[in-house]
Amino acid sequence: MKNFLLMVLGLAFSVSGALAAGTPDNTTTDTEEKDNALHWAGCGITKKAFMKELATEYERVYGVPFVLEGGGATKGIRRVKDRSVDLGGSCRPKLSGIAEERFVHMTPVAWDALVVMVHKDNPVSDISLGQVKDLYEGKITNWKQLGGNDAPVELLVRKGKISGVGYTLRQLVWGDPDQEFKGSKEFPSSGPLEKAIETNPNAIGISGISSARKRDVKLLALEGKTPSFENIQSGNYLLYRPLYITYMTRNNPHLKEIKRFIAFALSKRGRQIIRAQGVVPYLDAIALTSKQKAQRKKVRELQEKHHAAKGRKTASSPQQQQPQVAQQKENTKN
C-alpha cells in the first residue's frame, strides 16, 4: 500500500510541474487530427463524475482527444482486457479469479458514495442501514414502514450482481457478493434507473452520488448523514468507494499517453476539475483507504444493532398479546 501511494503521488507531482511550466492552449477538432484519440469505456457514474471534464481539458492541454463510451463498470474492465478500448473507468474493483479481468491495472482517481434516491416529492428524508437491508430483502413493502405515505414501495435495482453499484452494495451492506435483491424492476445501467425514479412517486433505488446528484431526485440521509462532499471526504457518510481508471500495461502502444493522462487526473489541475464537479479527488481523502476496514466494521455493528432491536421487538410482542388472549378465553367461558 505504501509503495502504491508513493507511485500515485509521484505521478501527480510530475505532471503538476509540467503544467506549471506552461501549457499550450489548443483543442483538436479536425477529423484527421483525431486519429490519435484515446477510446475510453466504462461506468456511467465515473463518466459523469469527472471523465468528460478531464478529457476536455486534457485535449486542450495536450491535443489528444477522447472518445467516451458508457456501458457499465464490468465493460470498463473487460473491454480494456480484450483491448477493444485503450482505457476504461470502473466503480468496483476487479473480481478475483476471473480471467476476463486478470492483469487489468486499476488506478483510483476519485471517491464516490452510494446514495438512496426517491422521487423529489417523497416525504421520507432519512433511512437507516438496517432499513436498506430490509428493503432489499423484501421485508419493507409499504412506504408507511419508512415513515412515508400508505403506498407500495417500488424498489428499482441493477440487473446482475457484478455491476458497480450492485457489487459494492452487496459487499458493504451484506458482505456477500451473491446476496439476492427483491427488486420490483431491473435496469441494465444506472442512467435509466435514475431517470425512472424522477417520474415514479413510489420508486426507490441506489446509485452513485456522482451521477445521482445531477438528476431531479431526492437523496436520503443515511444514518442521519447526508452524502455531502464533506461527509464523503471525512468518511462520516458510510457507503463510500473509489472510482478507477483501468488500463493494460502489456503490449500497449498507448501506455505512455495513458499514464500521462492518469498523472494529469491526479495533478493539482486535475483535482481542481474533479472537485468542481462536486466529487472528492482520491488524493484529497487518501486516509479513507485505511478507513475502509473500519467502514466495514461499523456497517456490521449497525446491522447487529438493527437485528438486536428487531429481536427485542419480536420477543415483546407475545407478552403484550397474552393479556388480550387470556381475556378472550375468559369471555368465551362466560
SVG drawing of the C-alpha trace seen along z (x, -y; Angstrom):
<svg xmlns="http://www.w3.org/2000/svg" viewBox="-71 -29 79 51">
<polyline fill="none" stroke="black" stroke-width="0.4" points="0.0,0.0 2.8,-2.4 4.6,-1.9 1.3,-2.3 0.6,-5.6 4.1,-6.9 3.6,-5.9 0.3,-7.9 1.8,-10.9 4.8,-10.7 2.5,-10.8 0.6,-13.7 3.7,-15.8 5.4,-15.1 2.5,-16.4 1.9,-19.3 5.4,-20.5 4.8,-20.2 1.6,-22.1 3.1,-24.9 5.9,-25.3 3.3,-26.3 0.7,-24.5 -0.5,-25.0 -4.0,-26.4 -5.2,-24.3 -8.1,-21.9 -8.1,-19.4 -11.3,-19.3 -10.4,-18.1 -11.2,-14.5 -7.6,-13.9 -6.2,-15.1 -8.4,-12.8 -6.6,-9.7 -4.7,-9.9 -7.8,-9.8 -7.9,-7.5 -11.0,-5.3 -12.5,-5.1 -15.4,-2.9 -16.8,-2.3 -19.4,-3.0 -21.7,-6.0 -21.1,-7.1 -17.3,-7.5 -18.0,-9.2 -20.4,-11.7 -18.1,-12.1 -15.1,-13.5 -14.2,-11.8 -15.9,-14.2 -14.4,-17.3 -10.9,-15.8 -10.9,-14.6 -11.9,-18.1 -9.1,-19.8 -6.6,-17.1 -7.3,-17.7 -6.9,-21.4 -3.6,-21.0 -2.0,-18.1 -4.0,-18.0 -5.1,-14.4 -8.9,-13.9 -11.0,-11.2 -13.9,-9.0 -16.1,-8.3 -18.5,-5.4 -20.6,-4.2 -21.7,-0.6 -21.0,0.1 -18.2,1.0 -17.8,4.5 -17.2,3.2 -14.8,0.7 -12.6,3.6 -13.3,6.3 -13.1,4.2 -9.7,3.0 -8.7,6.6 -9.8,7.6 -8.2,4.4 -11.3,3.2 -10.7,-0.2 -7.5,-1.9 -8.6,-2.6 -11.7,-2.5 -13.5,-3.5 -14.9,-1.4 -16.7,-1.9 -15.8,1.5 -12.6,3.5 -11.6,6.5 -13.2,9.8 -10.7,12.3 -10.2,15.4 -12.0,14.1 -9.9,14.5 -11.7,11.6 -10.4,9.2 -6.9,10.6 -3.9,8.3 -6.0,5.1 -4.4,2.2 -6.7,0.0 -5.7,-3.4 -8.1,-5.2 -8.8,-8.8 -11.8,-9.9 -14.2,-8.9 -17.9,-8.2 -20.7,-7.2 -23.8,-5.0 -26.9,-7.1 -30.6,-6.2 -32.8,-8.1 -36.5,-8.7 -38.9,-10.9 -38.5,-14.6 -42.0,-14.8 -41.5,-11.8 -41.9,-13.0 -39.2,-10.5 -35.8,-12.2 -33.8,-9.6 -33.1,-5.9 -31.1,-3.6 -28.7,-0.9 -30.9,1.7 -33.9,0.4 -31.8,0.5 -31.1,4.2 -34.7,5.0 -35.8,3.1 -33.6,5.2 -34.5,8.4 -38.2,7.7 -39.2,7.1 -40.3,3.5 -43.0,3.2 -45.0,0.1 -43.8,-3.4 -45.5,-3.6 -42.8,-1.3 -40.3,-4.1 -42.4,-6.9 -44.0,-7.8 -47.4,-7.5 -49.6,-4.4 -48.4,-3.3 -46.4,-0.3 -42.7,-0.6 -41.3,0.0 -37.6,1.0 -35.6,0.4 -32.4,2.4 -29.5,3.0 -29.5,6.2 -27.0,8.9 -24.7,9.0 -21.4,7.5 -22.5,4.0 -20.5,1.3 -23.5,0.3 -24.8,3.8 -21.5,5.4 -20.4,2.6 -23.8,2.5 -23.7,6.3 -20.1,6.1 -20.6,3.1 -24.1,4.0 -24.1,7.8 -20.5,8.8 -21.9,11.3 -21.5,10.7 -24.2,13.3 -26.9,11.6 -30.3,11.7 -32.2,8.5 -36.0,8.4 -36.5,5.7 -39.7,4.6 -37.8,3.9 -34.3,4.4 -32.3,2.0 -29.3,2.6 -27.4,-0.5 -27.7,-3.3 -28.8,-6.0 -32.3,-4.5 -32.8,-3.6 -32.2,-7.2 -34.5,-8.5 -37.3,-6.1 -37.1,-7.5 -37.5,-11.0 -41.0,-10.1 -42.3,-7.5 -43.5,-8.8 -43.3,-5.3 -39.9,-4.4 -36.7,-4.0 -33.2,-2.9 -29.5,-3.3 -26.9,-4.8 -23.6,-6.7 -23.7,-10.3 -21.5,-11.5 -24.4,-10.6 -27.5,-10.9 -26.8,-14.5 -27.3,-15.6 -30.9,-14.1 -34.1,-15.7 -34.5,-13.3 -34.3,-13.5 -31.3,-11.9 -31.9,-10.5 -29.7,-10.9 -28.2,-7.6 -27.9,-7.0 -28.5,-10.8 -25.6,-11.7 -26.2,-13.4 -24.0,-12.4 -22.3,-15.8 -18.7,-16.4 -17.5,-16.9 -19.2,-13.8 -17.8,-11.6 -14.3,-13.1 -14.2,-12.5 -15.8,-9.0 -18.7,-10.1 -21.0,-9.0 -20.6,-5.2 -21.1,-3.9 -18.1,-5.4 -16.0,-3.7 -13.1,-4.6 -13.6,-5.3 -10.9,-3.9 -9.2,-4.4 -8.4,-1.0 -5.8,0.0 -3.4,2.7 0.4,2.4 1.4,5.4 2.0,4.6 0.0,1.4 1.0,-1.1 -0.8,-3.9 0.6,-3.2 2.8,-6.3 -0.2,-8.5 -2.5,-6.7 0.0,-7.2 0.3,-10.9 -3.5,-11.2 -3.7,-9.4 -0.9,-11.7 -2.9,-14.7 -6.0,-13.4 -4.1,-13.2 -2.3,-16.5 -3.3,-19.8 -5.2,-20.9 -6.9,-17.5 -8.1,-17.5 -9.5,-21.0 -11.5,-19.8 -12.8,-16.8 -13.6,-19.0 -15.5,-21.4 -18.0,-18.6 -18.7,-18.1 -16.6,-14.9 -13.9,-14.1 -10.5,-13.6 -8.7,-10.4 -5.7,-12.3 -8.0,-14.7 -9.2,-11.9 -6.4,-9.3 -7.0,-8.5 -10.2,-6.8 -8.1,-3.9 -7.0,-2.9 -10.5,-3.6 -12.2,-1.0 -11.7,1.8 -13.3,-0.4 -16.0,-1.3 -17.0,2.4 -16.8,3.0 -19.1,0.0 -21.6,1.4 -21.6,4.8 -22.1,3.1 -25.1,1.2 -26.5,4.3 -26.2,6.2 -27.8,3.3 -30.7,3.3 -31.2,7.1 -31.0,6.9 -33.6,4.2 -35.9,6.2 -35.3,9.3 -36.4,7.4 -39.5,6.1 -40.4,9.6 -39.8,11.1 -42.0,8.5 -45.0,9.0 -46.3,12.3 -46.1,10.9 -48.1,7.9 -50.7,10.1 -51.0,12.6 -53.5,10.5 -55.7,9.9 -55.7,13.7 -56.4,14.5 -59.3,12.1 -60.7,13.5 -60.7,17.0 -62.4,15.7 -65.1,14.1 -65.6,17.3 -66.2,19.2 -68.7,16.7"/>
</svg>
